[in-house]
Amino acid sequence: MMIEEFGPRVANVWNHLRTTTRNLVENAWQSAGSGSAPQVPRSAPYDPRADQELSQLLAALDDHAQQTEILAGREGAREARRLADACANVLSQQTQSAEVFAQLIVRAHQRNNYAQVDALAELLPERLAPSELCELARANHVIVRALAHEALTQLPTSLLAAVLRDPVDAMIARQALERQATEFGSEDAQRILREAIEGFEEHFD
């Protein structure tokens, strides 16, 4: 794999990758070439720096592929897209970053890869803390916002109740609780909402 073929921006990002991150990408690239799915070791601790590095590489590769496709057609961008897809696959297996999830969801949606959008949506409540889901619920992209709100609705009611005490995220948590109460008939959610209203009224009495 001659990384210089993908342009100076990709080469610059690649040259600043740590060896461990570079190995992840190379293994994913080789797995994609052999037709097998790349696997990130589940025993490995989460590495937020690797997320950042891979996210930057993915953005550079996608940009290069887009520019190449404009100039040389889809076939000319094939290898860049294949490496970008391998990078995205690694991220989807390991990321615990709201920002990276947003990047992956937008990318999949732009490519009309709705199966991948659904797969990422299923991972949101497993990988992200409630505060990070609330962050996504304020995202600019409408699909990201919708999926984050859906993931919040799936959280245990007790977790949402704790988020109600956060002045930044309280409104979003309240919306999720209201959905649990009305759409799913959750008595716990109804009780927590009543208590929140009563506490608010007492505060201003």
VOPAGU-2260 file (C-alpha; in pm, 1 decimal, decimal comma):
REM VOPAGU-2260
SITE   aa  ch    i         X         Y         Z
SITE  MET   A    0       0,0       0,0       0,0
SITE  MET   A    1     161,1     325,1    -119,9
SITE  ILE   A    2       0,2     587,1     101,0
SITE  GLU   A    3     149,7     871,0    -105,0
SITE  GLU   A    4     -88,6     775,4    -385,8
SITE  PHE   A    5    -373,9     915,0    -176,8
SITE  GLY   A    6    -239,6    1269,0    -176,7
SITE  PRO   A    7     -41,3    1491,0      61,9
SITE  ARG   A    8    -317,1    1536,8     321,1
SITE  VAL   A    9    -366,7    1163,0     366,5
SITE  ALA   A   10       9,2    1106,4     370,2
SITE  ASN   A   11      54,7    1373,0     636,6
SITE  VAL   A   12    -210,9    1220,0     862,1
SITE  TRP   A   13     -69,1     872,8     802,1
SITE  ASN   A   14     284,1     979,4     891,9
SITE  HIS   A   15     161,2    1111,7    1227,2
SITE  LEU   A   16     -19,9     790,9    1323,2
SITE  ARG   A   17     122,4     589,6    1607,5
SITE  THR   A   18     242,2     242,2    1516,2
SITE  THR   A   19     -48,3      76,0    1697,7
SITE  THR   A   20    -303,6     281,5    1506,3
SITE  ARG   A   21    -127,7     222,1    1176,4
SITE  ASN   A   22    -132,6    -151,6    1243,9
SITE  LEU   A   23    -509,4    -139,0    1299,9
SITE  VAL   A   24    -560,9      23,5     960,2
SITE  GLU   A   25    -321,6    -210,6     780,1
SITE  ASN   A   26    -488,7    -517,6     931,3
SITE  ALA   A   27    -830,8    -385,5     833,2
SITE  TRP   A   28    -706,2    -312,5     479,8
SITE  GLN   A   29    -568,5    -665,1     443,8
SITE  SER   A   30    -887,4    -817,9     583,7
SITE  ALA   A   31   -1096,7    -617,2     339,0
SITE  GLY   A   32    -879,7    -741,2      54,0
SITE  SER   A   33    -925,6   -1103,2     160,5
SITE  GLY   A   34   -1299,9   -1061,3     205,1
SITE  SER   A   35   -1297,0   -1123,9     580,6
SITE  ALA   A   36   -1426,8    -879,9     838,5
SITE  PRO   A   37   -1154,6    -699,7    1037,1
SITE  GLN   A   38   -1176,2    -753,0    1410,4
SITE  VAL   A   39   -1047,2    -524,4    1682,4
SITE  PRO   A   40    -938,7    -726,1    1988,4
SITE  ARG   A   41   -1220,2    -689,0    2240,8
SITE  SER   A   42    -978,2    -726,0    2531,7
SITE  ALA   A   43    -790,5    -413,7    2426,2
SITE  PRO   A   44    -871,9    -107,0    2638,6
SITE  TYR   A   45   -1046,6     180,2    2467,9
SITE  ASP   A   46    -795,6     418,9    2313,4
SITE  PRO   A   47    -945,0     766,2    2257,7
SITE  ARG   A   48    -629,1     885,2    2084,4
SITE  ALA   A   49    -665,3     609,1    1825,5
SITE  ASP   A   50   -1021,2     728,4    1768,4
SITE  GLN   A   51    -894,5    1078,3    1699,5
SITE  GLU   A   52    -622,1     956,8    1465,1
SITE  LEU   A   53    -854,4     725,9    1273,1
SITE  SER   A   54   -1120,4     994,8    1250,3
SITE  GLN   A   55    -871,8    1236,9    1094,3
SITE  LEU   A   56    -750,9     969,7     852,7
SITE  LEU   A   57   -1106,4     881,3     753,0
SITE  ALA   A   58   -1191,6    1245,4     683,9
SITE  ALA   A   59    -877,9    1287,3     472,1
SITE  LEU   A   60    -943,7     967,4     276,3
SITE  ASP   A   61   -1307,8    1054,0     210,8
SITE  ASP   A   62   -1208,5    1399,4      90,8
SITE  HIS   A   63    -941,0    1255,6    -138,5
SITE  ALA   A   64   -1180,3     994,2    -276,3
SITE  GLN   A   65   -1442,2    1259,0    -347,3
SITE  GLN   A   66   -1194,6    1483,6    -527,9
SITE  THR   A   67   -1048,9    1192,0    -723,1
SITE  GLU   A   68   -1393,6    1075,6    -830,7
SITE  ILE   A   69   -1468,5    1421,5    -968,8
SITE  LEU   A   70   -1145,8    1424,9   -1170,7
SITE  ALA   A   71   -1096,3    1060,2   -1266,5
SITE  GLY   A   72   -1428,2     885,8   -1212,0
SITE  ARG   A   73   -1541,5     630,9    -957,6
SITE  GLU   A   74   -1286,7     367,4   -1057,2
SITE  GLY   A   75   -1001,8     608,3    -989,2
SITE  ALA   A   76   -1126,5     659,9    -634,4
SITE  ARG   A   77   -1182,7     290,1    -564,3
SITE  GLU   A   78    -869,0     224,7    -358,5
SITE  ALA   A   79    -911,5     537,9    -149,3
SITE  ARG   A   80   -1271,0     440,2     -76,7
SITE  ARG   A   81   -1165,1      87,5      15,0
SITE  LEU   A   82    -909,0     216,2     264,2
SITE  ALA   A   83   -1161,4     467,2     399,6
SITE  ASP   A   84   -1416,5     188,3     446,1
SITE  ALA   A   85   -1157,9     -20,2     631,6
SITE  CYS   A   86   -1083,0     276,1     856,7
SITE  ALA   A   87   -1454,9     331,8     920,4
SITE  ASN   A   88   -1498,2     -36,5    1007,1
SITE  VAL   A   89   -1225,8     -15,7    1270,1
SITE  LEU   A   90   -1385,3     293,6    1420,0
SITE  SER   A   91   -1730,4     135,3    1429,0
SITE  GLN   A   92   -1591,0    -159,5    1623,7
SITE  GLN   A   93   -1412,3      40,2    1890,0
SITE  THR   A   94   -1526,5     400,8    1919,3
SITE  GLN   A   95   -1681,3     541,1    2234,1
SITE  SER   A   96   -1679,1     898,9    2105,9
SITE  ALA   A   97   -1996,2    1093,5    2031,6
SITE  GLU   A   98   -1811,3    1299,0    1771,4
SITE  VAL   A   99   -1686,3     990,8    1588,3
SITE  PHE   A  100   -2028,3     826,8    1597,7
SITE  ALA   A  101   -2171,8    1140,2    1438,0
SITE  GLN   A  102   -1904,4    1125,8    1167,6
SITE  LEU   A  103   -1977,5     759,4    1092,9
SITE  ILE   A  104   -2355,3     806,3    1089,2
SITE  VAL   A  105   -2339,1    1104,1     853,4
SITE  ARG   A  106   -2096,4     915,4     629,7
SITE  ALA   A  107   -2319,6     607,9     609,6
SITE  HIS   A  108   -2628,9     819,5     546,9
SITE  GLN   A  109   -2459,7    1012,7     265,6
SITE  ARG   A  110   -2381,4     679,5     100,2
SITE  ASN   A  111   -2739,1     555,6     147,0
SITE  ASN   A  112   -2597,7     270,3     354,5
SITE  TYR   A  113   -2902,1     239,5     576,2
SITE  ALA   A  114   -2798,6     -99,2     713,5
SITE  GLN   A  115   -2484,5      63,3     850,9
SITE  VAL   A  116   -2686,2     353,3     991,4
SITE  ASP   A  117   -2906,1     102,2    1174,9
SITE  ALA   A  118   -2602,7     -89,4    1301,8
SITE  LEU   A  119   -2445,3     227,9    1438,8
SITE  ALA   A  120   -2774,8     330,9    1597,3
SITE  GLU   A  121   -2788,7       2,5    1787,9
SITE  LEU   A  122   -2442,9      69,1    1930,6
SITE  LEU   A  123   -2519,9     417,1    2063,0
SITE  PRO   A  124   -2680,7     321,2    2397,4
SITE  GLU   A  125   -2415,9      51,8    2451,4
SITE  ARG   A  126   -2109,3     265,5    2383,9
SITE  LEU   A  127   -2200,0     619,3    2489,0
SITE  ALA   A  128   -2271,8     769,3    2828,8
SITE  PRO   A  129   -2603,0     955,9    2870,0
SITE  SER   A  130   -2424,3    1292,3    2859,0
SITE  GLU   A  131   -2267,5    1202,1    2523,9
SITE  LEU   A  132   -2602,7    1091,0    2385,9
SITE  CYS   A  133   -2741,3    1427,5    2491,8
SITE  GLU   A  134   -2453,5    1590,8    2306,8
SITE  LEU   A  135   -2551,1    1401,7    1991,2
SITE  ALA   A  136   -2914,1    1499,9    2044,2
SITE  ARG   A  137   -2800,8    1860,4    1992,5
SITE  ALA   A  138   -2605,4    1780,9    1674,1
SITE  ASN   A  139   -2655,9    1980,5    1356,2
SITE  HIS   A  140   -2737,0    1675,2    1144,1
SITE  VAL   A  141   -3103,2    1575,2    1168,2
SITE  ILE   A  142   -3037,3    1199,5    1138,9
SITE  VAL   A  143   -2777,5    1209,1    1415,6
SITE  ARG   A  144   -3019,5    1400,3    1638,7
SITE  ALA   A  145   -3303,1    1157,6    1571,1
SITE  LEU   A  146   -3091,4     850,3    1643,4
SITE  ALA   A  147   -2957,3    1003,7    1963,8
SITE  HIS   A  148   -3309,1    1079,8    2087,8
SITE  GLU   A  149   -3410,8     723,0    2006,9
SITE  ALA   A  150   -3109,7     585,9    2195,6
SITE  LEU   A  151   -3189,1     802,8    2497,0
SITE  THR   A  152   -3541,7     664,5    2504,6
SITE  GLN   A  153   -3392,8     314,8    2533,1
SITE  LEU   A  154   -3188,5     401,1    2843,1
SITE  PRO   A  155   -3298,7     283,6    3187,7
SITE  THR   A  156   -3535,8     533,2    3344,7
SITE  SER   A  157   -3307,5     565,1    3647,3
SITE  LEU   A  158   -3023,7     691,9    3427,9
SITE  LEU   A  159   -3246,4     953,1    3268,2
SITE  ALA   A  160   -3363,7    1060,7    3612,9
SITE  ALA   A  161   -3002,1    1128,3    3709,1
SITE  VAL   A  162   -2950,1    1337,4    3394,5
SITE  LEU   A  163   -3249,2    1552,8    3494,8
SITE  ARG   A  164   -3023,0    1707,3    3758,8
SITE  ASP   A  165   -2782,0    1830,5    3491,8
SITE  PRO   A  166   -2876,2    2185,9    3388,9
SITE  VAL   A  167   -2726,1    2136,9    3041,6
SITE  ASP   A  168   -2890,1    1805,3    2954,7
SITE  ALA   A  169   -3207,5    1817,6    3165,6
SITE  MET   A  170   -3438,6    1924,1    2882,7
SITE  ILE   A  171   -3326,2    1640,8    2655,2
SITE  ALA   A  172   -3355,1    1386,8    2937,6
SITE  ARG   A  173   -3704,4    1515,8    3008,8
SITE  GLN   A  174   -3803,9    1462,7    2645,7
SITE  ALA   A  175   -3679,7    1102,7    2662,5
SITE  LEU   A  176   -3871,1    1043,3    2985,8
SITE  GLU   A  177   -4185,3    1188,9    2831,0
SITE  ARG   A  178   -4153,2     943,3    2543,2
SITE  GLN   A  179   -4106,6     654,8    2785,5
SITE  ALA   A  180   -4413,9     769,2    2977,3
SITE  THR   A  181   -4643,4     828,0    2679,9
SITE  GLU   A  182   -4527,5     583,3    2412,5
SITE  PHE   A  183   -4429,2     294,6    2638,3
SITE  GLY   A  184   -4650,9     361,3    2937,6
SITE  SER   A  185   -4361,2     357,2    3183,0
SITE  GLU   A  186   -4496,7     419,0    3532,4
SITE  ASP   A  187   -4147,0     495,4    3661,0
SITE  ALA   A  188   -4103,4     765,0    3397,8
SITE  GLN   A  189   -4443,8     910,7    3482,5
SITE  ARG   A  190   -4353,9     918,3    3852,1
SITE  ILE   A  191   -4016,6    1082,9    3791,2
SITE  LEU   A  192   -4175,4    1348,8    3572,4
SITE  ARG   A  193   -4437,8    1422,0    3839,8
SITE  GLU   A  194   -4169,1    1450,2    4105,7
SITE  ALA   A  195   -3965,8    1680,6    3883,5
SITE  ILE   A  196   -4266,0    1908,4    3830,4
SITE  GLU   A  197   -4346,4    1910,4    4202,0
SITE  GLY   A  198   -3986,1    1989,8    4288,5
SITE  PHE   A  199   -3983,3    2273,3    4037,1
SITE  GLU   A  200   -4304,1    2418,6    4182,1
SITE  GLU   A  201   -4174,8    2392,9    4539,3
SITE  HIS   A  202   -3856,0    2571,0    4437,9
SITE  PHE   A  203   -4054,5    2874,2    4326,0
SITE  ASP   A  204   -4312,2    2874,8    4608,4
